[in-house]
Amino acid sequence: MAKFQVIVTKGEYEPWWFFEDWEKDIESSFAYTEKSDAISQYQVLATELMENYPNSAVKKNVLLATWSEDETQYCEECDDDIQTFHGLILLVDESVYEPTPDELATYFSFNKRLDLSKDA
């Protein structure tokens, strides 16, 4: 049985980078056995993030980054302010979920206009 996860992140990188310690940026995680439940939760959270942050981008249809230009944090290593990103990830069995064409049209159409990874 597949395991679906919807993960909310907050950190200095967009959610598609998956650096070695990316899990430290997880703010909340939701686990589901039913794909429809996971997609519903993703839609609710994506809508909420896009309403709360004026900027957004998507990669691979289900990796959403949102941000506000004025939300930064100081980085001592780089002696500069860095952007804070609020991310949303949809996984299946610990891999990025790949929606079917029908799912893209039905459930992820709001992300399609933001997608930066047309060839990814």
N, C-alpha and C positions, 0 to 999 in steps of 0.2 A: 504494500500500500504506500502511495506517495505521501510525502510529508511536505506541506506547503508552509512557508514562513513569510510574514510581512514584517519588515524591520524598519524602524524609524531611527535615523542617525542625526547627530549634530557634531560638527567638527570643522577642521580647516581644509578638508578635501571633499570633493564631490563623491557621491556614493559609488561611482563606477571604478574607482581606483583600487579598491581591495588590497591596500598595502598590508604588510605582514601583521600589523597590530590594529587593523581596521575595526575589530570588534570592540575596542575601547570607546568608540564613538556611538555605540548603540544606546539609545535612550529607552526604547521599548521594542518588544518582539512578540508577535502573535503567531501561534502554531495552529495549523488546521490539517485535517485529513481530507476535507472536501474542498476541491478547487474553487467551487462557487463561493464558499465562505471566505476564502482567501482573497479572491478577486473583489468581492464586495467590500471587505475591510480596506483593501488597497485603494479602491475608488473613494471611500469616505475620507481616508487620510490624505490622499492626493488632493482632493478638493479643498480640504481644510488648509493644507500647506500653501496651495496656490492662492487661496483667499487671504492668507496672512502675510505672504511675502511677495513683493512686486516682481521679482525676477525668478525665472525658472528655465530649466533645460532638462532634456531626457536623452538617455542613451539606451540602446537595446530595448526600447519600448517600455521597460518597467523599472529603470533606474532613474529616479527623479531627484533633481537637485533644486532647491529653492533658497533664495537669499534676499536680504535687504542690504543695499550698499552701506548703510550706516551701522550695521552690526558686524563689528570687527573685534579682534582681540590682539593684544600686543605680543609680539614674538621677540623674546630676548635674544635668541640665537641670531635672528636676521635683523634685529634693531628696527623693526617696522611693524605696522598694523597688518594683520592678515584677515581675509574674509572668513566669516562663519557661514557654513552651509548646513541646511536642514535637508536630510536625504530620506528617500523612501525606496525600499528594495523589495522585490517579490522573488522568492526563491522556491524551487522545488527540489527536494532531496539535496539541499546545500549547493545547488547550481542556479544561476540566473534563469528564471522562467522565460520560455520563448512562446509567446502567444500565437495561436493559429491566426490565419487571415480573418476568419470570422470573429474571433475574440478581439482582434485589433480594431475592427470596424465597430463592434458592439460595445466593448468595455474600455478600450484604451484610445479612442479617437481623440480625446482631449490631449493626450500625450503626443500624438502623431505630428502635430504642428510644431512641437518643441524638439523633436528628435534630431540629435546631432550626429547620429551614427548610421546614416543611410546605407553605408557599405560595411558596417561592422558586424 
